[in-house]
Amino acid sequence: MTSRYRSPEQHNSLAPRRRTVVKAAAATAVLAGPLAAALPAGAAEAGPAFLHGVASGDPLPDGVLLWTRVTPTAEATPGSGIGRPTEVSWVVARDKALTSIVAKGSTTATAASDHTVKADIRGLEPATDYWFRFSAGGTDSPVARTRTAPAASASVSGLRFGVVSCASWEAGYFASYRHLAARSDLDAWLHLGDYIYEYGSGEYGTRGTVVRQTAPTHEILTLADYRTRHGKYKTDPDLQALHAKAPVIAIWDDHEMANDAWSGGAENHTEGTEGGWAARQAAAKQAYFEWMPVRPAIAGTTYRRLRFGKLADLSLLDLRSFRSEQVKVGNGDVDDPDRTLTGRAQLDWLKAGLKSSDTTWRLVGNSVMISPFAIGSLSADLLKPLAKLLGLPQEGLALNTDQWDGYTDDRRELLAHLRSNAIRNTVFLTGDIHMAWANDVPVDAGTYPLSASAATEFVVTSVTSDNLDDIVKLPEGTVSALASPIIRAANRHVHWVDTDRHGYGILDITADRAQMDYYVLSDKTKQDSSASWARSYRTRTGTQKVERTYDPV
């Protein structure tokens, strides 16, 4: 395969493939640091320490998954492969003081799992706050809060989730996590991918300045590398604070492995010099499951489903493990029915789950945008013949074939399934492209809005990763003011797009509507960056369409 390919179309478009985004980097910083840079000051000297915080995830009505990493001695850094076996115990209680204990246990952390620990706690009450703590060798971890999901049959008045994606360590600080951690109203938070990035120091999204140096400083390839990078991220105080405040529900996208990953390789992987893809992918996945409080439903994947009473279920997709290789822009193979984004088994699983769902809302955790994104706005009688003539997807002229636009047969099948089975209230929650969007998901973009919308989509911007104003180095908001009207004119299903800002979303769900409140940071390069509400959009039950609302929840 050809690695690190970048076409002229990607350079020149207003909304380039994310490959262009991720390759826009500084060439000025030549940095080096020891492996131990993944640890903060005050690392364990003689005894065990909990230097990477504690976390919980994948809440169930009767349980939750707890996580930590113990550092047995100072030299037992993430990825080092050394360190003595260490007994780690945990307690779960109804109160923050840990006086009303409802569960406890212990296990041995070893170098085989990079001294990470998971405890899958069951027997808890639904829709209930709990607090937990780990201990090892006389040292206690911080006390953290978690929360179980409502009972499957429960009538739930509301749910509230934080929503984030795309956090590049070197591009800025994780103030979005800090602002989410300051809230006390989250049932959970969703991370929609790119929790870490694989690039070497100075290679990605730094706009000429490395705000803070990652570790290791080289591009990560081996199991030790991926463990070290995860360990570095878990030292961030704002990320630790958020993990200690509410359970996370996470899926991976490509950068947990390598840019534009597919089942047999990645754009940012060169077989000749970087080893085999299968070994790199296996290392990346192993480190991910070690370092994240995520239950793999099927070994080696992140697709799974969670339920929150009668109000909502959440189908979480793995759009990297089974996909066909991305095609180049302008290649008609995007319509090839033999190419797949989801893989046959996962698509059948998703369709069956959406059809059988008896909840009010069907949420889909979706790492790449499903809404079509076209560069031209033509009448339906011209659009399809022209697209066929040029070998382009017949729903529009695709710019980003890493998204569902590059796999239109999967999308057509899924949207047709929603329509033919009258499946309502499907909401795709998406990250990946470092921009915020509020979209209808049309069955036929060429005739929309005269034709039907099958679902809606809320796309959240990046925590820190570069977007358009970062790339062209213009003041924030300048590019969006120019690009947004053009994008919306060519894509009549797009209600809003912000190409420039960084931040997070708050998804608030009731029986009547699902609403996304978009918040933006004042400056991603400042650790004390403030956050402010930017916009809100909602979809009302039964409509399959997005509308603006003028106040956050």
Secondary structure as UniProt FT lines:
FT   HELIX           8..12
FT   HELIX           18..23
FT   HELIX           35..38
FT   TURN            51..52
FT   STRAND          54..60
FT   TURN            61..62
FT   STRAND          63..69
FT   TURN            74..75
FT   TURN            78..79
FT   STRAND          86..93
FT   TURN            96..97
FT   STRAND          101..109
FT   HELIX           111..113
FT   TURN            114..115
FT   STRAND          116..121
FT   TURN            126..127
FT   STRAND          129..136
FT   TURN            137..138
FT   STRAND          139..140
FT   STRAND          144..147
FT   TURN            152..153
FT   STRAND          159..164
FT   TURN            169..171
FT   HELIX           175..181
FT   STRAND          188..191
FT   TURN            201..202
FT   TURN            207..208
FT   HELIX           223..233
FT   TURN            234..235
FT   HELIX           237..243
FT   TURN            244..245
FT   STRAND          248..250
FT   TURN            255..257
FT   TURN            259..260
FT   TURN            263..264
FT   TURN            267..268
FT   HELIX           271..274
FT   HELIX           277..291
FT   TURN            299..300
FT   STRAND          304..308
FT   TURN            309..311
FT   STRAND          312..316
FT   TURN            329..330
FT   HELIX           332..335
FT   TURN            337..338
FT   HELIX           344..356
FT   STRAND          361..366
FT   HELIX           380..390
FT   TURN            394..395
FT   TURN            401..402
FT   HELIX           404..406
FT   HELIX           408..420
FT   TURN            421..422
FT   STRAND          426..430
FT   STRAND          436..442
FT   TURN            445..450
FT   STRAND          453..459
FT   HELIX           468..472
FT   TURN            476..477
FT   HELIX           478..490
FT   TURN            492..493
FT   STRAND          494..498
FT   STRAND          503..509
FT   STRAND          513..521
FT   TURN            524..525
FT   TURN            527..528
FT   STRAND          531..540
FT   TURN            541..543
FT   STRAND          547..549
//
